[in-house]
Amino acid sequence: MLLPALVLAGAAAASPGAYLGDLTWPEAETRLAAAPLVVLPFGPEAKEHGPHLPLNADATVADYLSARAVEALPVVVAPRIAHGWLPAFRAFPGTEVEDPSVFIKYVDAVARSLIRSGARRIVFLNTSISRAGGFPLAIVARDIREQTGVPTLVVSWDDLETDALRALATQKAGGHADEIETSIHLFLDPQRVHMDKAVTDYGSGREKDYPGYEPGLFSRDPADPEYTKTGVFGDPTRATAAKGEKALAILTEQWLRALRGFSQAPVRTRTEKP
């Protein structure tokens, strides 16, 4: 068992970035002060993803993107936020913080502790979409920017999507536990994908042709127009590992592009305690 441990240690030493939890406190003090930015990932450990994907699907993607950041850039990745405000999925088994104010206070406290420890810029990685799990993160980012002067950036799943990624899909519509998301997990963790249980589900099929934000819901109430038996929106039966590999490459490229760009964002020369 010694050789794999040495190999992992060597790989970590060769990476320009670091995980905060792997450092000693003197190392952390030096790294946080020198790093162009600190990543605070959000990937819930228990959120429904249909009958075929594990509840921790978002966490797996957050960890993957965090690893790519550590490998490519001199960033520090903080411990991942494992619970979130996820009302659209509340009817299904899982864990979440039901009160958004509690979640906001929690994330805000974690981010401010990183700033007190020396972080100069904070990136919130959100494996949910911006108009869902991204709402409370955006509130935290806005308040921290205004109150502390520290630049903040929220990068959500939909921020990383491109026309090339959407072109990989052959389903007529999608957005959750669908062809693309299932493909990603067939590539990342195929042993935990149960393709024999994957089902096509396009929900009510109602198309919205008017402006405005209309919150979506995965309801288990048969009387609700957004009732679903599966918790799926899309066609995961069309998923392949090859599509997942291509999708992850696109997401990673956009993620690193965001980090590289934000690492050049101006910072205040005079710092104040949050």
C-alpha positions as CSV (number, residue, x, y, z in Angstrom):
1,M,0.0,0.0,0.0
2,L,3.0,2.3,0.3
3,L,3.6,2.8,-3.4
4,P,0.1,4.2,-4.2
5,A,0.4,6.6,-1.3
6,L,3.7,7.8,-2.6
7,V,2.3,8.2,-6.1
8,L,-0.6,10.3,-4.8
9,A,1.7,12.4,-2.7
10,G,3.9,13.1,-5.7
11,A,1.0,14.1,-7.8
12,A,-0.2,16.5,-5.1
13,A,3.2,18.0,-4.9
14,A,3.3,18.6,-8.6
15,S,0.0,20.4,-8.7
16,P,0.1,24.2,-8.7
17,G,-3.1,24.4,-6.6
18,A,-4.0,22.8,-3.2
19,Y,-6.9,21.6,-1.1
20,L,-7.1,23.6,2.1
21,G,-7.8,20.5,4.2
22,D,-4.5,18.9,3.0
23,L,-2.4,21.8,4.4
24,T,-0.9,22.5,7.8
25,W,-1.9,25.8,9.2
26,P,1.5,27.5,8.4
27,E,1.1,26.2,4.8
28,A,-2.5,27.3,4.7
29,E,-1.5,30.8,5.9
30,T,1.1,31.1,3.1
31,R,-1.1,29.6,0.4
32,L,-4.2,31.7,1.1
33,A,-2.2,34.9,1.1
34,A,-0.5,34.0,-2.2
35,A,-3.3,32.3,-4.1
36,P,-5.0,34.5,-6.8
37,L,-8.4,33.0,-5.6
38,V,-10.0,30.6,-3.3
39,V,-12.7,28.2,-4.5
40,L,-15.6,27.4,-2.3
41,P,-17.5,24.5,-4.0
42,F,-21.1,23.7,-3.5
43,G,-22.2,20.2,-4.4
44,P,-25.0,18.6,-2.3
45,E,-24.4,15.0,-1.2
46,A,-28.0,14.0,-1.2
47,K,-30.3,15.4,-3.9
48,E,-32.6,13.3,-6.1
49,H,-31.3,12.4,-9.6
50,G,-34.0,10.0,-10.8
51,P,-34.1,6.3,-10.2
52,H,-30.9,5.6,-12.0
53,L,-28.3,8.1,-10.5
54,P,-27.0,8.4,-7.0
55,L,-28.1,11.2,-4.7
56,N,-24.5,12.6,-4.6
57,A,-24.3,13.2,-8.4
58,D,-23.8,16.9,-7.9
59,A,-21.1,16.3,-5.3
60,T,-19.2,14.1,-7.7
61,V,-19.2,16.8,-10.4
62,A,-18.1,19.5,-7.9
63,D,-15.2,17.3,-6.8
64,Y,-14.2,16.6,-10.4
65,L,-14.1,20.3,-11.3
66,S,-12.3,21.2,-8.1
67,A,-9.6,18.6,-8.9
68,R,-9.2,20.1,-12.4
69,A,-8.7,23.6,-10.8
70,V,-6.0,22.3,-8.4
71,E,-4.2,20.5,-11.2
72,A,-4.2,23.5,-13.5
73,L,-4.0,26.7,-11.4
74,P,-2.4,28.0,-8.1
75,V,-5.7,28.1,-6.4
76,V,-6.8,26.9,-3.0
77,V,-10.0,24.8,-2.8
78,A,-11.9,25.0,0.4
79,P,-13.9,22.0,1.8
80,R,-17.1,21.6,-0.2
81,I,-20.5,22.7,1.1
82,A,-22.4,19.5,1.1
83,H,-26.0,20.7,1.8
84,G,-28.0,23.4,0.1
85,W,-31.3,25.1,-0.3
86,L,-33.1,22.8,-2.9
87,P,-36.9,23.4,-2.8
88,A,-37.5,21.9,-6.2
89,F,-36.5,18.5,-4.9
90,R,-37.9,18.6,-1.4
91,A,-40.6,16.0,-2.1
92,F,-38.0,13.3,-2.7
93,P,-35.7,11.6,-0.1
94,G,-32.5,13.5,0.5
95,T,-31.1,16.2,2.7
96,E,-31.2,20.0,2.4
97,V,-31.4,23.2,4.4
98,E,-35.1,24.1,4.2
99,D,-34.7,27.7,5.5
100,P,-32.8,29.7,2.9
101,S,-31.7,32.3,5.5
102,V,-29.9,29.5,7.5
103,F,-28.1,28.3,4.4
104,I,-27.1,31.9,3.5
105,K,-25.7,32.5,6.9
106,Y,-23.8,29.3,6.8
107,V,-22.2,29.9,3.5
108,D,-21.5,33.5,4.4
109,A,-19.8,32.5,7.6
110,V,-17.6,30.0,5.8
111,A,-16.6,32.5,3.0
112,R,-15.8,35.2,5.6
113,S,-13.6,32.9,7.5
114,L,-11.6,32.3,4.3
115,I,-11.3,36.0,3.9
116,R,-10.1,36.5,7.5
117,S,-7.5,33.8,6.7
118,G,-6.1,35.7,3.8
119,A,-8.3,34.9,0.7
120,R,-8.1,37.8,-1.8
121,R,-10.9,36.6,-4.2
122,I,-13.7,34.0,-3.6
123,V,-15.2,31.8,-6.3
124,F,-18.4,30.0,-5.4
125,L,-18.7,26.9,-7.6
126,N,-22.4,25.9,-7.9
127,T,-23.3,22.6,-9.4
128,S,-26.9,23.6,-9.5
129,I,-28.3,26.2,-11.9
130,S,-28.1,29.9,-11.3
131,R,-31.9,30.3,-10.9
132,A,-32.2,27.6,-8.2
133,G,-29.4,26.7,-5.9
134,G,-27.5,29.7,-7.2
135,F,-29.9,32.2,-5.6
136,P,-28.6,32.1,-2.0
137,L,-25.0,31.9,-3.2
138,A,-25.5,35.0,-5.3
139,I,-26.8,36.8,-2.2
140,V,-23.8,35.8,-0.2
141,A,-21.4,36.9,-3.0
142,R,-23.1,40.2,-3.4
143,D,-23.0,41.0,0.3
144,I,-19.4,40.0,0.7
145,R,-18.4,42.1,-2.3
146,E,-20.1,45.2,-0.9
147,Q,-19.3,44.7,2.8
148,T,-15.7,43.5,2.6
149,G,-14.4,44.8,-0.8
150,V,-13.3,41.2,-1.7
151,P,-14.1,40.3,-5.3
152,T,-16.5,37.4,-5.6
153,L,-17.7,35.2,-8.5
154,V,-20.5,32.7,-8.7
155,V,-20.0,30.0,-11.4
156,S,-23.2,27.9,-11.9
157,W,-23.8,24.8,-14.0
158,D,-25.6,26.8,-16.7
159,D,-22.8,29.3,-16.9
160,L,-20.6,26.5,-18.1
161,E,-23.0,25.2,-20.8
162,T,-22.2,26.0,-24.4
163,D,-23.7,25.4,-27.8
164,A,-21.2,22.6,-28.3
165,L,-22.3,20.9,-25.0
166,R,-26.0,21.2,-26.0
167,A,-25.3,19.8,-29.4
168,L,-24.2,16.5,-27.7
169,A,-27.8,15.8,-26.7
170,T,-30.3,14.0,-28.9
171,Q,-33.2,14.2,-26.4
172,K,-36.0,16.6,-27.3
173,A,-35.6,18.5,-24.0
174,G,-33.8,18.0,-20.7
175,G,-32.3,19.5,-17.7
176,H,-32.1,17.1,-14.8
177,A,-30.8,13.5,-14.6
178,D,-31.1,13.6,-18.4
179,E,-29.0,12.5,-21.3
180,I,-26.1,14.8,-20.6
181,E,-26.0,14.4,-16.8
182,T,-26.3,10.7,-17.0
183,S,-23.6,10.6,-19.7
184,I,-21.3,12.5,-17.4
185,H,-21.8,9.9,-14.6
186,L,-21.4,7.0,-17.0
187,F,-17.9,8.4,-17.6
188,L,-17.1,9.4,-14.1
189,D,-18.6,6.6,-12.0
190,P,-20.3,4.0,-14.2
191,Q,-20.6,1.4,-11.4
192,R,-23.1,3.7,-9.6
193,V,-25.3,4.3,-12.7
194,H,-28.2,2.0,-13.0
195,M,-29.1,2.2,-16.7
196,D,-31.6,-0.6,-16.3
197,K,-33.7,1.9,-14.2
198,A,-33.2,4.9,-16.5
199,V,-36.5,6.2,-17.9
200,T,-37.6,8.9,-20.3
201,D,-39.6,11.6,-18.6
202,Y,-40.5,15.0,-20.2
203,G,-42.9,16.0,-17.5
204,S,-46.0,17.8,-18.6
205,G,-44.5,18.8,-21.9
206,R,-45.8,22.4,-21.5
207,E,-43.7,24.9,-23.3
208,K,-43.3,28.4,-21.8
209,D,-43.7,31.2,-24.4
210,Y,-43.8,34.2,-22.1
211,P,-41.3,36.3,-20.2
212,G,-40.5,36.0,-16.5
213,Y,-39.0,33.7,-14.0
214,E,-41.3,30.8,-13.2
215,P,-39.9,28.5,-10.5
216,G,-39.8,24.8,-11.5
217,L,-40.8,21.9,-9.3
218,F,-40.4,18.1,-9.2
219,S,-43.7,17.5,-7.5
220,R,-45.0,14.1,-6.2
221,D,-48.6,15.4,-6.0
222,P,-50.6,13.9,-8.9
223,A,-52.8,17.0,-8.8
224,D,-49.8,19.3,-9.5
225,P,-49.2,20.2,-13.1
226,E,-45.5,19.5,-12.6
227,Y,-46.1,16.0,-11.1
228,T,-43.4,13.5,-11.8
229,K,-43.1,9.8,-11.0
230,T,-39.3,9.8,-11.7
231,G,-37.7,13.1,-10.8
232,V,-36.2,13.1,-14.3
233,F,-36.5,15.7,-17.0
234,G,-35.1,14.4,-20.2
235,D,-34.1,11.1,-21.7
236,P,-31.3,9.4,-19.8
237,T,-31.7,6.2,-21.9
238,R,-29.7,8.0,-24.7
239,A,-26.7,8.6,-22.4
240,T,-23.2,7.2,-23.2
241,A,-19.8,7.5,-21.5
242,A,-18.4,9.0,-24.7
243,K,-20.8,11.9,-24.6
244,G,-20.0,12.3,-20.9
245,E,-16.3,12.6,-21.6
246,K,-16.9,15.3,-24.2
247,A,-19.4,17.1,-21.9
248,L,-16.9,17.2,-19.1
249,A,-14.2,18.5,-21.3
250,I,-16.4,21.4,-22.3
251,L,-17.5,22.1,-18.7
252,T,-13.9,22.0,-17.5
253,E,-12.6,24.3,-20.3
254,Q,-15.3,26.9,-19.3
255,W,-14.6,26.4,-15.6
256,L,-10.9,27.0,-16.0
257,R,-11.6,30.0,-18.3
258,A,-13.7,31.5,-15.6
259,L,-11.0,31.0,-13.0
260,R,-8.2,32.4,-15.2
261,G,-10.2,35.5,-16.0
262,F,-11.4,36.2,-12.5
263,S,-7.9,35.7,-11.1
264,Q,-7.0,39.0,-12.8
265,A,-10.0,40.9,-11.3
266,P,-8.7,44.0,-9.5
267,V,-8.5,43.9,-5.7
268,R,-8.5,46.7,-3.2
269,T,-5.1,47.9,-2.0
270,R,-6.5,48.7,1.4
271,T,-8.1,45.7,3.1
272,E,-10.7,45.8,5.8
273,K,-11.8,43.0,8.2
274,P,-15.2,41.5,7.2
